[in-house]
Amino acid sequence: MKILLFFIVVITFIFAQDGAQKAEMWKNMYKRAKNIDERIEIIKKINDSPDREAEDLISGVLTEAAIQTPPVEFIARMKWDEHTRLAMSAAAAVKSRKSCAALYTLYERITIPEFQMFSLIALGRCSGDEYGKKLAEVLVNANASKRVNKNPDEFILYGILDALGNLKPQEGLKPLFYASHLGYGQRLEIKARNALKRYTIDPVDVFIDIIVNDDDIFFKQAALNFFRKEYSANPGAGKLARAAMQTGAYLNPKIDPAIFAKHTEFRETAANLISQIKAKEPEIPGLLKAMWDLDRDIGPRLIVVEALKNISTPLSSSILVKFLQYYNKITEEGYGVNQQEKRLVQSLVTAIGVIGEPSAFDDINQTANGKYPGNIKEAAGEALKKIRKQ
């Protein structure tokens, strides 16, 4: 006990020093420690009050541990583990780049999952960027195992996710997305999502790849949902929305109704993204028209109308007018429209009025004077006023 108190006093003295002198004093004190208990106390103190000048000591401790054969005897092994884990934690606390190689070696050599988790977490926090690609590949393999119902160890997976969130390698984006949707459990999926959110590189091409090339509509939808929630302000959002609409346009409608409903949901999400960002890619209005033709229920068609309105271009107006012309025609022929179609017609005339293209005047005027109920005629009248002001 007296010896430990002595070390605490000495450590307090060290913190009063500066620079190279302090670094040398850390190493000298560690060398003088008579046993592992005293060495543990020294490393604990560095953890309690992280000191960059202790980096050489910490990296030396970890480098030695990386080449050692851990003791077999139970008590000795417990103390070796504690000492090494504390050194890992200290390396993370002082962001010791010098410790990265040893940390990765310990991850590979000491195949105890909880121990590996600590080494991975420390590696990420020490900015071991050169290991990011390797760790991303480990996650790719873990995801592949999960897809065939082989669960990877949760400790190791947690460490990988934590490290990738700090290292942020390009190669980690895609496997992190999948890890957040593969059913690893709430704790790990949240960890994966939080790691994704820390990335600062452009995610557009990665998410387009998932949306276009993954065969499973679940992952297409999940990628689109995640992008819309987290990255809708990205300058490439229009490019991704176009790719999603192109993909959605080729999803086969002549299939099981339950699957078709998922395809409709995918197209709706893409159209809502277009509406949200007011995407101006020239192909998008035509793709929205294709969605109108595929999805004949009022819900998706109202979404199409809203998206075309928000795009607000002459082309989007002309497509809306063509939709309206159909209803004007069947109304004039005496067929009439049902309650849902009346709602859709009102949405169409309102959207056309917002865009205000003069070329739409005659068709809106026909609606205003057609065989429609008063609320539709009133909406058409308001649209005519807006068009006249253009």
C-alpha positions in Angstrom: 0.0 0.0 0.0 2.8 2.4 0.9 4.5 1.7 -2.5 1.2 2.5 -4.3 0.9 5.7 -2.4 4.5 6.5 -3.4 3.6 6.0 -7.0 0.6 8.3 -6.8 2.8 11.0 -5.3 5.4 10.5 -8.1 2.7 10.6 -10.8 1.4 13.8 -9.4 4.9 15.3 -9.7 5.2 14.1 -13.3 2.0 16.0 -14.3 3.8 19.1 -13.1 6.6 18.6 -15.6 6.4 19.3 -19.4 7.5 18.0 -22.8 10.3 15.5 -23.2 11.1 15.5 -19.6 7.6 14.3 -18.7 7.8 11.5 -21.3 11.1 10.3 -19.9 9.8 10.3 -16.4 6.8 8.2 -17.3 9.1 5.6 -18.9 11.5 5.6 -16.0 8.8 5.2 -13.4 7.3 2.3 -15.3 10.7 0.6 -15.5 11.1 1.0 -11.7 7.8 -0.7 -11.0 8.5 -3.9 -9.1 5.5 -5.9 -10.2 2.4 -5.9 -12.5 0.2 -4.4 -9.8 2.4 -1.3 -9.7 2.4 -1.1 -13.5 -1.4 -1.4 -13.5 -1.6 1.6 -11.2 0.6 3.7 -13.4 -1.5 2.9 -16.5 -4.7 3.5 -14.5 -3.5 7.0 -13.7 -2.8 7.7 -17.4 -6.4 6.6 -18.1 -7.7 8.9 -15.3 -5.8 11.9 -16.6 -4.8 11.3 -20.2 -1.4 12.7 -21.0 0.0 12.8 -24.5 3.5 12.7 -23.1 2.8 9.1 -22.0 2.3 7.9 -25.6 5.8 6.4 -25.9 5.3 4.4 -22.7 1.8 3.2 -23.8 2.9 2.2 -27.3 5.9 0.4 -25.8 3.6 -1.6 -23.4 1.3 -2.6 -26.2 4.1 -3.5 -28.5 5.6 -5.8 -25.9 2.2 -7.3 -25.2 1.7 -8.0 -28.9 4.7 -10.2 -29.1 4.3 -11.9 -25.7 2.7 -15.3 -25.0 0.1 -14.5 -22.3 0.6 -16.4 -19.0 -1.3 -19.6 -18.5 -1.7 -19.5 -14.7 -5.2 -18.0 -13.9 -4.3 -15.1 -11.6 -1.3 -14.1 -13.7 -3.5 -14.2 -16.9 -6.2 -12.0 -15.3 -3.6 -9.4 -14.4 -2.0 -9.6 -17.8 -5.4 -9.0 -19.4 -6.2 -6.1 -17.1 -2.8 -4.5 -17.7 -3.1 -4.8 -21.5 -6.7 -3.6 -21.6 -5.8 -0.6 -19.5 -3.0 0.1 -21.9 -5.4 -0.1 -24.8 -7.8 2.3 -23.1 -4.9 4.7 -22.4 -3.8 4.5 -26.1 -7.4 5.5 -27.1 -7.5 8.3 -24.5 -4.3 9.9 -25.8 -5.0 9.0 -29.4 -1.7 7.1 -29.8 -0.9 6.7 -33.5 2.2 4.9 -32.4 0.1 2.1 -30.8 -1.9 1.2 -33.9 0.2 -1.6 -35.2 0.4 -3.3 -31.8 -3.4 -2.9 -31.4 -4.1 -4.6 -34.7 -1.7 -7.4 -33.9 -3.4 -7.9 -30.5 -6.8 -8.1 -32.3 -5.5 -10.8 -34.5 -3.5 -12.8 -31.9 -5.6 -12.8 -28.8 -8.7 -14.5 -29.9 -10.9 -13.7 -27.0 -13.9 -11.7 -28.4 -14.2 -9.2 -25.5 -10.5 -8.6 -25.7 -10.6 -8.1 -29.4 -13.4 -5.6 -29.0 -11.2 -3.5 -26.7 -8.4 -3.6 -29.2 -10.6 -2.6 -32.1 -12.2 0.3 -30.3 -8.8 1.6 -29.3 -7.5 1.1 -32.9 -10.3 3.3 -34.2 -9.8 6.0 -31.7 -6.1 6.1 -32.3 -6.8 6.9 -36.0 -5.3 3.7 -37.4 -6.5 4.7 -40.9 -4.4 2.1 -42.7 -6.5 -0.6 -41.1 -9.9 0.8 -42.2 -10.1 -1.2 -45.4 -9.2 -4.5 -43.6 -11.9 -3.9 -41.0 -14.4 -3.1 -43.6 -13.7 -6.4 -45.2 -14.2 -8.1 -41.9 -17.6 -6.5 -41.7 -18.4 -7.6 -45.3 -17.7 -11.2 -44.3 -19.7 -10.9 -41.0 -22.7 -9.6 -43.0 -22.3 -12.5 -45.5 -22.4 -14.9 -42.5 -25.5 -13.2 -41.1 -27.3 -13.6 -44.4 -27.0 -17.4 -44.1 -28.0 -17.3 -40.4 -24.5 -17.6 -39.0 -24.3 -14.9 -36.3 -20.8 -13.3 -35.8 -19.6 -12.7 -32.3 -21.3 -9.6 -30.9 -18.2 -8.3 -29.0 -16.1 -8.4 -32.2 -18.9 -6.9 -34.3 -19.4 -4.0 -31.8 -15.6 -3.3 -32.0 -15.6 -3.3 -35.8 -18.6 -0.9 -35.9 -17.0 1.4 -33.4 -13.7 1.4 -35.3 -15.3 2.0 -38.7 -17.2 4.9 -37.3 -14.0 6.6 -36.2 -11.8 5.6 -39.2 -14.5 6.2 -41.8 -12.9 4.3 -44.8 -14.8 4.6 -48.1 -15.0 0.8 -48.1 -16.9 0.8 -44.9 -20.0 2.7 -46.0 -21.8 -0.1 -47.8 -21.2 -2.9 -45.2 -22.2 -0.4 -42.4 -25.5 0.2 -44.2 -26.2 -3.5 -44.4 -25.1 -4.1 -40.8 -27.8 -1.6 -39.8 -30.5 -3.6 -41.5 -29.5 -7.3 -41.2 -31.2 -8.0 -37.8 -28.1 -7.9 -35.5 -30.3 -6.6 -32.8 -31.1 -3.0 -31.7 -27.8 -2.2 -29.9 -25.7 -3.2 -32.9 -28.0 -1.8 -35.5 -28.0 1.6 -33.7 -24.2 1.4 -33.5 -24.0 0.8 -37.3 -26.3 3.7 -38.1 -24.4 6.0 -35.8 -21.1 5.0 -37.5 -22.7 5.7 -40.9 -23.7 9.2 -39.7 -20.1 10.0 -38.8 -19.0 9.6 -42.4 -18.2 12.9 -44.3 -17.4 11.4 -47.7 -20.1 11.6 -50.4 -22.4 8.6 -50.0 -24.5 9.0 -53.2 -22.8 6.4 -55.4 -22.8 3.8 -52.7 -26.5 4.2 -52.1 -27.2 4.2 -55.8 -25.4 1.0 -56.1 -27.5 -0.6 -53.4 -30.8 0.8 -54.8 -30.0 -0.3 -58.4 -28.2 -3.6 -57.9 -29.4 -5.3 -54.8 -32.0 -7.9 -55.8 -34.0 -7.6 -52.5 -36.7 -4.9 -52.5 -36.2 -4.7 -48.7 -32.7 -3.4 -49.0 -33.6 -1.1 -51.9 -36.3 0.5 -49.8 -34.1 0.6 -46.7 -31.3 2.4 -48.6 -33.8 4.9 -50.1 -35.3 5.6 -46.7 -32.0 6.1 -45.0 -30.7 8.4 -47.7 -33.9 10.5 -47.7 -33.7 10.8 -43.9 -30.0 11.5 -43.6 -28.7 12.9 -46.9 -31.6 14.7 -48.7 -29.6 17.9 -48.6 -26.7 16.3 -50.5 -26.1 17.9 -53.9 -26.3 14.5 -55.5 -29.8 13.7 -54.1 -31.4 14.4 -57.5 -29.1 11.9 -59.2 -30.0 9.3 -56.6 -33.7 10.1 -56.9 -33.5 9.7 -60.7 -31.8 6.3 -60.3 -34.4 5.2 -57.8 -37.2 6.2 -60.1 -35.6 4.4 -63.1 -35.2 1.3 -60.9 -38.8 1.6 -59.8 -40.1 1.9 -63.3 -38.7 -1.5 -64.2 -40.1 -3.3 -61.2 -42.5 -5.8 -62.7 -46.2 -5.1 -61.8 -47.4 -8.5 -63.0 -46.5 -10.3 -59.8 -47.8 -11.2 -56.4 -49.9 -8.3 -55.0 -48.0 -8.2 -51.8 -44.7 -7.7 -53.6 -46.2 -5.2 -56.0 -47.3 -3.2 -52.9 -43.7 -3.1 -51.8 -42.7 -1.9 -55.3 -45.3 0.8 -55.1 -44.0 1.9 -51.7 -40.5 2.1 -53.2 -41.7 4.3 -56.1 -43.7 6.5 -53.6 -40.6 7.1 -51.5 -38.5 8.0 -54.6 -41.3 10.4 -55.7 -41.5 11.9 -52.2 -37.7 12.5 -52.3 -38.1 14.2 -55.7 -40.9 16.4 -54.3 -38.8 17.2 -51.2 -35.7 18.3 -53.0 -37.5 19.7 -56.1 -35.2 17.6 -58.3 -34.6 19.1 -61.8 -33.0 16.1 -63.6 -34.6 16.2 -67.1 -35.6 12.5 -67.1 -37.6 12.8 -63.8 -40.9 14.1 -65.1 -41.1 11.2 -67.6 -40.3 8.7 -64.9 -43.1 10.2 -62.7 -45.5 9.7 -65.7 -44.4 6.1 -65.8 -45.2 5.7 -62.1 -48.6 7.2 -62.8 -49.2 4.5 -65.4 -48.0 1.7 -63.1 -49.7 2.7 -59.9 -53.4 3.4 -60.5 -54.5 3.9 -56.9 -55.2 7.4 -55.8 -52.4 7.5 -53.1 -49.4 7.0 -55.4 -51.0 9.2 -58.1 -51.5 12.1 -55.6 -47.8 11.7 -54.8 -46.9 11.9 -58.5 -49.0 15.1 -58.8 -47.3 16.7 -55.8 -43.8 15.8 -57.2 -44.6 17.3 -60.6 -45.9 20.4 -59.0 -42.8 20.9 -56.9 -40.5 20.3 -59.9 -42.4 23.2 -61.5 -41.1 23.1 -65.1 -42.9 23.4 -68.4 -42.5 19.7 -68.9 -44.0 18.8 -65.6 -46.9 21.1 -66.3 -47.5 19.5 -69.7 -47.6 16.0 -68.1 -50.1 17.2 -65.5 -52.2 18.7 -68.2 -52.3 15.4 -70.1 -53.6 13.7 -66.9 -56.3 16.4 -66.6 -57.3 16.0 -70.3 -58.2 12.4 -69.7 -60.6 13.3 -66.9 -62.0 16.3 -68.9 -62.7 13.9 -71.8 -64.5 11.2 -69.8 -66.5 13.8 -68.0 -67.6 15.5 -71.2 -68.6 12.1 -72.6 -70.9 11.6 -69.7 -69.0 8.9 -67.8 -68.3 11.0 -64.7 -65.7 10.5 -62.1 -65.9 8.8 -58.7 -65.1 10.4 -55.4 -61.4 9.5 -55.4 -61.0 10.7 -59.0 -62.7 14.0 -58.0 -60.0 14.5 -55.3 -57.3 13.7 -57.9 -58.8 16.2 -60.4 -58.8 18.9 -57.8 -55.2 18.1 -57.0 -54.3 18.3 -60.7 -55.9 21.7 -61.3 -54.3 23.1 -58.2 -50.8 21.9 -59.2 -51.2 23.2 -62.7 -52.2 26.6 -61.3 -49.2 26.7 -59.0 -46.8 26.1 -61.9 -48.7 28.7 -64.0 -47.8 27.7 -67.5 -49.9 29.8 -70.0 -50.2 26.7 -72.3 -52.4 25.1 -69.6 -55.1 27.8 -69.8 -57.6 26.1 -72.2 -57.6 22.8 -70.4 -58.1 24.4 -67.0 -60.8 26.6 -68.5 -62.5 23.4 -69.7 -62.4 22.0 -66.2 -63.9 25.3 -64.8 -66.8 25.0 -67.2 -67.1 21.2 -67.2 -69.4 18.8 -65.5 -67.6 18.8 -62.2 -68.8 19.7 -58.6 -68.4 23.2 -57.3 -65.2 22.6 -55.3 -63.4 21.5 -58.5 -64.7 24.4 -60.5 -63.6 26.8 -57.8 -60.1 25.3 -57.7 -60.0 25.6 -61.5 -61.1 29.2 -61.3 -58.2 29.9 -58.8 -55.8 28.2 -61.2 -56.9 30.4 -64.1 -56.3 33.5 -62.0 -52.7 32.4 -61.3 -52.1 31.5 -65.0 -53.4 34.9 -66.1 -50.9 36.6 -63.8 -47.9 34.9 -65.4 
